[in-house]
Amino acid sequence: MVSFIKSVLLDLKNKNLNFEDLQFILPSKRAGVFLKHQLADLIDVPIFSPEIKSIEEFVEELSGLKALSNIDLLFIFYDAYKCLTPDEEVEAFESFSKWAQTLLQDFNEIDRHLVEQNQIFDYLSAIIELNHWSKAENKTDLIKNHLKFWGKLKDYYSKFTENLLKTKNGYQGLIYREACDNLEIYIENKPSRTHIFLGFNALNKAESIIIQELLQNDLAYIYWDIDEAFIQDPIHDAGLFIRHHRNSWNYFKKQPFNWLSKNYQEKKDIQVIGIPKLIGQAKYIGQLLEELHTNNKKFEDVAVILGEENLLIPVLNSLPQSVEKLNVTMGLALKYAPLASAFDALFTIHKNDKGSYYHKDVTRILSHPSLFQLFETSSGNSVNNILSHIQAYNLAYISTTKLKDISKSNADLIGLLFDSWENNPTIALNKCSEIVFKIKKTVDSKKSSRSIELEYLYRFNALFNQMKTLNDNHKYLNSVLGLHTIYKELLNTETLDFRGEPLQGLQIMGMLESRVLDFETVIISSVNEGILPSGKSNNSFIPFDVKIENNLPTFKEKDAVYTYHFYHLLQRAKNVYILYNTESDALNGGEKSRFITQLEIEGIHSVKHLIASPRVPKLENELLEIPKTELVVKEIKSFASKGFSPSSLSNYIRNPIDFYYEKILKIKEFEDVEENIAYNTLGSVIHETLKDFYDPMIGQFLTVEYLESLMLLIEPTVTKHFKHLYKEGDFTKGKNLIIFNIAQHYIKVFVNSEIGSLRAGNEIKIVAVEAETNTDIHINGFDFPIKLKGTVDRVDEFNGMTRIIDYKTGKVEQGKVEIVEWADITSDYDKYSKSFQILCYAYMMHKQCSLQLPIEAGIISFKNLKSGFLKFGKKTSPKTRTKNQVITEDTLLNFEVELKILIAEICNPQLNFIEKELN
């Protein structure tokens, strides 16, 4: 393969031009390195290197202006805005910056394409005047301000550019406009310099005029990198711009249009691979590279083109060991550095400083790897203690003072992170710089510290110093919110550059960095709609039809630029791997790019399609199975000797795997801060309140007078238990207040129902409250102790009949405490778990306390109090209404059989834990 750059150099050599006298102008700096390399291979004797510049550098030299960063331009624009706006109407900088960014882009486009400024601004103002939404003669202040803004665009532009020109500075568009104005003088002063333009495609009007003038004066040669297939096809977007140049430039009316190659028609191996998610693409790229190495492909001829810059780190982490030399040309955007999210979290809490912080924000900051390491001590990390305290005491919002009290020895660090920034940018920047140096000190102290961490810290330190300089020079940053705006803007533009071998090994680059360069094997990622091409964007104040009228680029031209870059990569390549994301998400992905469809429709090349996905086993019948190893059996025996509770056995019935995780492995479910009172907390409060109320009556008959006296105690008792169980959580407002009142309501209704029962002539004697009970169970074949244990909510005598009562704060219907077949009670959790639990309590109480049978057992459901005491019942068939609702010796013997079968199944080492398929 002869590259485009080499072809150009050979042609210049054939023209007998002296390379030392040439000035090469390229679309990007990157191509200059390859040009020098190709030139070194071509010459026979040493020469001075020719001048090589990017088009931006050349135009900047031509204009005599210095390009400023976007942030500097924003502050200078704000100066102009303040000069033209009455003091009472001036917006704060953070508000101004939201629309000023868009306006600066429009100024840039207007100047790059040499549109007459006054004309387009007057035109825009007239359109808005015509389209304003009020037909009333007296316009509202809102409409007046809206129209005034559009009327002032021309003044904003004039004042802004005037200030820039005075200081010999500019933005890209202004630099291009000035360069065109200075072109005639430049040509007169440089009559012998020969300019070589190569690899250009989409030119703005200013670039077009500059190149044409130099060509007309025989001071330049231009080399197009385009294939004949794209030029000859009148609707192919890859040739859109170059077809326009060929047809509209006067130079080509007299001179031949050369440099149409025929490389695209040559045979190519093109594979289109659909892969789920970004990480999947990164892993697949690593796999492809390993295959290429196995097939003896040289990595010098391979380029990985990343459609999305956030894919860079996953790709670097997925490279095979066979990649010994590497060059990354795109740089890592600083916003993807781990440290960026740490400072973003700090800005988030401090720009809304209200004296206390939301617990999730505190957790996000303290748990961040960059900040977490600051709290490391020889005895562990105090962050874990802080977060455990927040969770244990339900601190939904927490003040800095409270955090310092909890952290104790790390109070200074907590102060550094959480002390108020007082809405003062100077304090904020000083704090951020101090944090950077704190992290650096910690990183330096670690033997395993990585240079990339120090590089991150260096770049963030430089960024905060830049922000300090901007703040000192302009004094427009009056709030942390405004500072955060500038921080995000700088973060989006700053990159972390990688050191590598620019001419050796694998090349990883973005789409724009690939201009002018050719590779034999190309891997392109993220070829999805919305990425390649990027599609429509409305980041402009100029309407679509006005852009068309003034020959300004629209999304159509932007798509054509991407089309050219895409097809240029394929032009001289022999092996092409096109990767796209198969997973649909909110913004993009799932739909492969139109470029892939276009390749198929062209019919020039055979395109192979495949979907790459992990080998996932079929899940229909494959449920998790855990064998009972010696260690597992040992844990089962230990658990059995301590005692099975009715809830743990119910958990096993529901899903044996859940029982295994919770009881054998002792994996606890993560408990987060209870922002809203949980159902289990509500249940505990009700249980504890009723225990307080009925404890004094154990062994006594309830009286109406006693129950009525409880009414005044409901609120203070419920409050006491909420404070104890909900810790420092707030239940004085919002949803928690509603739950607090619900708890009182449940208890009040329940006590009233007891009063009603007594007044109806019934007698209730309290036997036990929250009674802890247990019993040994002997199962044939098992020589280790097995216990059953639990806590019975209440045992009473109702008109002489002993009742075992289980309180439930949820809703339970009568059908949930009835069974037909005994074998079903340990097999169907949804239908029979309530029956199973109350029979467990009845069985234990009978064994331990020798309760006189028959007895009754059942549930009082606080969401179904109107149904009263829901008694356990045994039905002879599903359709019969009659049922036996007393528990006899026969009842407990039948239950004991099923209970022992269940426990034997758990303890049997030959029977594995097998997952149940849950609905």
Residue pairs with C-beta under 8 A, 6 or more apart in sequence:
1 518
1 520
1 572
1 574
3 34
3 38
3 517
3 518
3 572
4 198
4 199
4 223
4 225
4 261
4 516
4 518
4 572
5 31
5 34
5 35
5 38
5 198
5 516
5 517
5 518
6 38
6 42
8 196
8 198
8 223
9 35
9 38
9 39
9 42
10 42
11 223
12 19
12 22
12 196
12 221
13 42
17 194
19 39
19 43
19 47
19 50
20 47
20 48
20 49
20 50
21 50
21 192
21 193
21 194
22 50
22 51
22 194
22 195
22 196
23 50
23 51
23 52
23 53
23 58
23 193
23 194
23 195
23 196
24 32
24 35
24 50
24 51
24 52
24 53
24 196
24 198
25 53
25 54
25 55
25 58
25 195
25 196
25 197
25 198
26 32
26 35
26 52
26 53
26 54
26 55
26 198
26 199
26 515
26 516
27 54
27 55
27 199
27 200
27 201
27 515
27 516
28 54
28 512
28 513
28 515
28 516
29 54
29 57
30 329
30 509
30 513
30 515
30 517
31 199
31 515
31 516
31 517
32 52
32 53
32 54
33 502
33 503
34 503
34 516
34 517
35 52
36 49
36 52
37 503
39 49
39 50
53 61
55 200
55 207
56 67
56 172
59 175
59 176
59 179
59 206
59 207
59 210
60 66
60 67
60 175
60 179
62 179
62 182
62 183
62 186
62 210
63 170
63 175
63 176
63 178
63 179
63 182
64 168
64 178
64 182
65 164
65 165
65 168
65 169
65 170
65 174
65 175
65 178
66 168
66 169
66 170
67 169
67 170
67 171
67 172
67 175
68 76
68 164
68 169
68 170
68 171
69 493
70 101
70 104
70 489
70 493
71 470
71 486
71 489
71 490
71 493
72 169
72 470
73 104
73 171
74 97
74 100
74 101
74 104
74 489
75 470
75 473
75 474
75 476
76 160
76 163
76 164
76 169
77 100
77 103
77 104
77 156
77 160
78 93
78 96
78 97
78 100
78 474
78 476
79 163
79 474
80 156
80 159
80 160
80 163
81 90
81 96
81 100
81 156
82 90
83 159
84 152
84 155
84 156
84 159
89 145
92 478
92 479
92 482
93 476
93 477
93 478
93 482
93 485
94 479
94 481
94 482
94 484
94 485
97 482
97 485
97 486
97 489
98 485
101 489
102 539
102 540
102 541
103 153
103 156
103 541
104 171
105 539
105 540
106 540
106 541
106 542
107 157
107 160
107 161
107 171
107 173
107 174
108 171
108 172
108 173
108 174
109 173
109 540
109 542
109 552
109 553
110 117
110 120
110 173
110 550
110 552
111 117
111 171
111 173
111 174
111 176
111 177
111 206
112 172
112 173
112 176
112 177
112 204
112 205
112 206
113 204
113 205
113 206
113 550
113 551
113 552
113 553
114 176
114 177
114 180
114 205
114 206
114 209
115 550
115 551
115 552
117 154
117 157
117 158
118 154
120 542
120 546
120 550
121 153
121 154
121 157
122 154
123 546
123 549
124 150
124 153
124 541
124 542
124 543
124 546
125 147
125 150
125 151
125 153
125 154
127 543
127 546
128 146
128 147
128 150
129 147
129 150
132 139
132 143
132 146
132 147
133 143
134 140
134 143
139 147
161 170
161 174
164 170
164 171
164 174
165 174
165 178
170 178
176 204
176 206
176 207
177 206
179 206
179 210
180 206
180 209
180 210
183 209
183 210
183 213
187 213
187 214
187 217
187 219
190 219
191 219
193 219
194 219
194 220
194 221
195 214
195 219
195 220
195 221
196 220
196 221
196 222
196 223
197 211
197 220
197 221
197 222
197 223
198 222
198 223
198 225
198 516
199 223
199 225
199 515
199 516
200 207
200 211
200 222
200 224
201 225
201 226
201 241
201 242
201 515
201 561
201 564
202 241
202 553
202 557
202 560
202 561
202 564
203 211
203 241
203 245
204 553
205 551
208 245
208 249
211 220
211 222
212 249
212 250
212 251
214 220
215 221
215 222
215 249
215 251
215 255
216 250
216 251
223 259
224 242
224 257
224 259
224 260
225 259
225 261
225 516
225 568
225 571
226 238
226 239
226 242
226 259
226 260
226 261
227 238
227 260
227 261
227 262
227 263
227 264
227 265
227 567
227 571
228 260
228 261
228 262
228 264
229 236
229 262
229 264
229 265
229 604
230 236
230 238
230 239
230 242
230 264
230 564
230 567
231 239
231 242
231 243
231 246
231 260
233 239
234 243
236 563
237 559
237 560
237 563
237 564
238 560
238 563
238 564
238 566
238 567
238 568
239 564
240 557
240 560
240 563
240 564
241 557
241 560
241 561
241 564
245 252
246 252
246 257
261 571
261 572
263 571
263 572
264 567
264 570
264 571
264 604
265 604
266 574
267 574
267 605
268 570
268 573
268 574
268 575
268 576
268 605
269 574
269 575
269 576
269 608
270 570
270 576
270 578
270 599
270 605
270 606
270 607
270 608
271 576
271 577
271 578
271 607
271 608
271 609
271 610
272 527
272 578
272 580
272 592
272 596
272 599
272 607
272 608
272 609
272 610
273 284
273 577
273 578
273 579
273 580
273 609
273 610
273 611
273 612
274 579
274 580
274 581
274 582
274 592
274 609
274 610
274 611
274 612
275 281
275 284
275 579
275 580
275 581
275 582
275 611
275 612
275 613
276 581
276 582
276 583
276 613
277 581
277 583
278 308
278 310
278 311
278 314
278 526
278 581
279 314
280 581
280 612
280 613
280 614
281 311
281 314
281 525
281 526
281 579
281 581
282 311
282 314
282 315
282 317
282 318
283 314
283 318
284 579
284 612
285 304
285 315
285 318
285 523
285 525
285 579
286 315
286 318
286 319
286 320
288 523
288 577
289 299
289 302
289 304
289 319
289 320
289 322
289 323
289 506
289 523
290 320
290 322
292 299
292 302
292 521
293 299
293 320
293 322
293 323
297 521
299 323
299 325
299 505
299 506
300 503
300 504
300 505
301 519
301 520
301 521
302 506
302 507
302 519
302 520
302 521
302 522
302 523
303 506
303 507
303 508
303 509
303 514
303 517
303 519
303 521
303 522
303 523
303 569
304 315
304 506
304 507
304 508
304 509
304 523
304 525
305 509
305 510
305 511
305 514
305 522
305 523
305 524
305 525
305 569
306 312
306 315
306 330
306 508
306 509
306 510
306 525
306 526
307 511
307 524
307 525
307 526
307 527
307 528
307 531
307 532
308 525
308 526
308 531
309 330
309 332
309 333
309 336
309 510
310 333
310 336
311 525
311 526
312 328
312 330
312 332
312 336
312 508
313 332
313 336
315 508
315 525
316 328
316 508
319 326
319 506
323 505
323 506
324 505
325 500
325 501
325 504
325 505
325 506
326 500
326 501
326 505
326 506
326 508
327 498
327 500
327 501
327 502
327 503
327 504
327 505
327 506
327 507
327 508
328 498
328 500
328 508
328 509
329 502
329 507
329 508
329 509
329 510
329 513
330 495
330 508
330 509
330 510
330 513
331 495
331 496
331 497
331 498
332 495
332 496
332 498
333 491
333 492
333 494
333 495
333 496
334 340
334 459
334 460
334 463
334 491
334 494
334 495
334 496
335 488
335 491
335 492
337 456
337 459
337 460
337 496
338 368
338 369
338 370
338 456
339 370
339 439
339 456
339 457
339 460
340 491
341 368
342 365
342 368
342 370
342 371
343 432
343 435
343 460
343 487
344 488
345 361
345 364
345 365
345 368
346 365
346 417
346 432
346 435
347 428
347 480
347 483
347 484
347 487
348 361
349 357
349 358
349 361
349 362
349 365
349 418
350 420
350 421
350 428
350 480
351 479
351 480
351 481
351 484
353 420
353 421
353 422
353 423
353 480
355 399
355 420
356 397
356 398
356 399
357 397
357 398
357 399
357 400
357 418
358 396
358 397
359 390
359 395
359 396
359 397
359 398
359 673
359 675
362 390
362 398
362 403
362 418
363 387
363 390
365 371
365 417
365 418
366 372
366 375
366 383
366 386
366 387
366 417
367 383
367 387
370 439
371 417
371 435
371 439
372 381
372 383
373 439
373 442
373 443
374 413
374 438
374 439
374 442
375 381
375 382
375 383
375 410
375 413
376 442
377 409
382 407
382 408
382 409
382 410
385 406
385 407
386 403
386 406
386 407
389 395
389 406
390 398
390 406
390 673
391 671
391 672
391 673
392 727
393 727
393 728
393 729
394 673
394 674
394 675
394 726
394 727
394 728
394 729
395 402
395 673
395 727
395 728
395 729
396 673
396 675
396 729
396 730
400 414
400 415
400 418
400 419
400 420
403 414
403 418
404 411
404 414
404 415
407 413
407 414
413 438
416 431
416 434
416 435
416 438
417 435
419 431
421 427
421 428
421 431
421 480
423 479
423 480
424 480
425 471
425 477
425 478
425 479
425 480
425 482
425 483
426 468
426 471
428 480
428 483
429 464
429 467
429 468
429 471
429 483
432 460
432 464
433 461
433 464
433 465
433 468
436 457
436 460
436 461
436 464
437 461
439 457
440 454
440 457
443 449
443 453
443 454
443 457
444 454
455 496
456 496
459 494
459 496
463 487
463 490
463 491
463 494
466 490
467 483
467 486
467 487
467 490
470 477
470 486
471 477
471 483
476 482
477 483
477 486
507 517
507 519
511 532
511 562
511 565
511 566
512 565
514 565
514 568
514 569
515 565
515 568
518 571
518 572
518 573
519 569
519 572
519 573
520 572
520 573
520 574
520 575
521 573
521 574
521 575
521 576
521 577
522 569
522 570
522 573
522 575
522 576
522 577
523 577
523 579
524 532
524 566
524 569
524 576
524 577
524 578
524 579
525 579
526 532
526 579
526 580
526 581
527 566
527 578
527 579
527 580
527 592
527 593
527 595
527 596
528 580
528 581
528 588
528 589
528 590
528 591
528 592
528 593
529 535
529 588
529 591
529 592
529 593
529 594
530 587
530 588
530 589
530 591
531 588
531 593
532 562
532 566
532 593
532 595
533 558
533 559
533 562
533 563
533 593
533 594
533 595
534 558
534 559
534 562
535 555
535 559
536 555
537 555
540 547
542 552
544 554
546 552
547 553
547 554
548 554
563 595
566 595
569 576
570 576
578 595
578 596
580 592
580 593
580 596
581 588
581 589
581 590
582 589
582 590
582 611
582 613
583 589
583 590
584 590
584 591
596 607
599 605
599 607
600 607
623 914
623 915
623 916
623 917
624 657
624 914
624 915
625 912
625 913
625 914
625 915
626 632
626 657
626 660
626 912
626 913
626 914
627 912
628 636
628 908
628 909
628 910
628 911
628 912
628 913
632 660
632 664
633 909
635 664
636 664
636 906
636 907
637 784
637 907
639 663
639 664
640 784
640 785
640 786
640 787
640 903
640 906
640 907
641 784
641 785
641 786
641 787
642 787
642 789
643 774
643 787
643 788
643 789
644 786
644 787
644 788
644 789
644 903
644 906
645 788
645 789
645 790
646 788
646 790
646 836
646 837
646 840
646 841
647 790
647 837
648 659
648 662
648 663
649 836
649 840
649 899
649 902
649 903
650 829
650 833
650 836
650 837
651 658
651 659
651 662
651 663
652 658
652 659
652 902
652 906
653 826
653 827
653 828
653 829
653 833
653 836
653 902
654 829
654 833
654 916
654 918
655 915
655 916
655 918
656 906
656 913
656 914
656 915
656 916
657 913
657 914
657 915
657 916
659 906
659 913
660 913
661 667
662 668
662 669
673 729
674 681
674 726
674 729
675 729
676 734
676 735
676 736
676 739
677 722
677 726
677 729
677 731
677 735
677 736
677 739
677 740
679 809
679 810
681 722
681 725
681 726
682 739
682 742
682 743
682 809
683 807
683 808
683 809
684 721
684 725
685 718
685 721
685 722
685 725
685 743
686 743
686 746
686 747
686 807
686 809
686 862
687 770
687 793
687 807
688 721
688 724
688 725
689 714
689 717
689 718
689 721
689 743
689 747
690 747
690 750
690 769
690 793
690 794
690 807
691 769
691 770
692 717
693 710
693 713
693 717
693 751
694 766
694 769
694 794
695 769
697 706
697 766
698 766
698 767
698 768
698 769
699 765
699 766
699 767
700 765
700 766
701 763
701 764
701 765
702 754
702 758
702 764
702 765
702 766
703 758
704 755
704 758
704 759
707 751
707 754
707 755
707 758
708 755
710 751
711 748
711 751
714 744
714 747
714 748
714 751
715 744
718 740
718 743
718 744
718 747
719 740
722 731
722 740
722 743
726 736
729 736
730 736
731 737
731 739
731 740
746 809
746 862
746 865
749 862
749 865
750 860
750 862
750 865
753 865
753 868
754 764
757 764
758 764
762 798
762 799
763 797
763 798
763 799
763 800
764 796
764 797
764 798
765 796
765 797
766 794
766 795
766 796
767 795
767 796
767 797
767 802
768 792
768 794
768 795
769 793
769 794
769 795
770 791
770 792
770 793
770 794
771 791
771 792
771 795
771 845
772 789
772 790
772 791
773 789
773 790
773 791
773 792
773 841
773 844
773 845
773 848
773 849
774 787
774 788
774 789
774 790
774 844
774 848
775 787
775 788
775 789
775 843
775 844
775 847
775 848
776 785
776 786
776 787
777 786
777 787
777 788
777 899
777 900
777 903
778 786
779 786
779 900
779 903
779 904
779 907
781 904
782 904
782 907
786 903
786 907
788 840
788 843
788 844
788 899
789 844
790 840
790 841
790 844
792 804
792 805
792 806
792 841
792 844
792 845
793 805
793 806
793 807
794 804
794 805
794 807
795 802
795 803
795 804
795 805
795 845
796 802
796 803
796 805
797 803
798 856
798 869
801 854
801 855
801 856
802 851
802 852
802 855
802 856
803 855
803 856
803 857
803 858
803 869
804 838
804 841
804 842
804 845
804 855
804 856
804 857
804 858
805 857
805 858
805 859
805 860
805 869
806 834
806 837
806 838
806 841
806 857
806 858
806 859
806 860
807 859
807 860
807 862
808 834
808 859
808 860
808 861
808 862
809 862
809 863
810 861
810 862
810 863
811 861
811 863
811 864
812 834
812 859
812 861
812 863
812 864
812 870
813 864
813 867
813 870
814 867
814 870
814 873
816 831
816 834
816 835
816 859
816 870
817 834
817 835
817 838
817 858
817 859
817 870
817 871
817 872
817 873
818 835
818 872
818 873
818 874
818 875
818 883
819 825
819 832
819 835
819 873
819 874
819 875
820 874
820 875
820 876
820 877
820 878
822 894
822 895
822 897
822 898
823 898
824 831
824 832
825 832
825 835
825 836
825 839
825 895
825 898
826 832
826 836
826 898
826 899
826 901
826 902
834 859
835 872
838 857
838 858
838 859
838 872
839 857
839 872
839 887
839 891
839 892
839 895
840 899
841 857
842 855
842 857
842 872
842 887
842 892
843 892
843 895
843 896
843 899
845 851
846 853
846 855
846 892
853 887
853 888
853 889
853 892
854 886
854 887
854 888
855 886
855 887
856 869
856 871
856 872
856 885
856 886
856 887
857 871
857 872
857 887
858 869
858 870
858 871
858 872
859 869
859 870
860 868
860 869
860 870
861 867
861 870
864 870
871 885
872 885
872 887
873 883
873 884
873 885
874 883
874 884
874 891
875 882
875 883
876 882
876 883
884 891
905 911
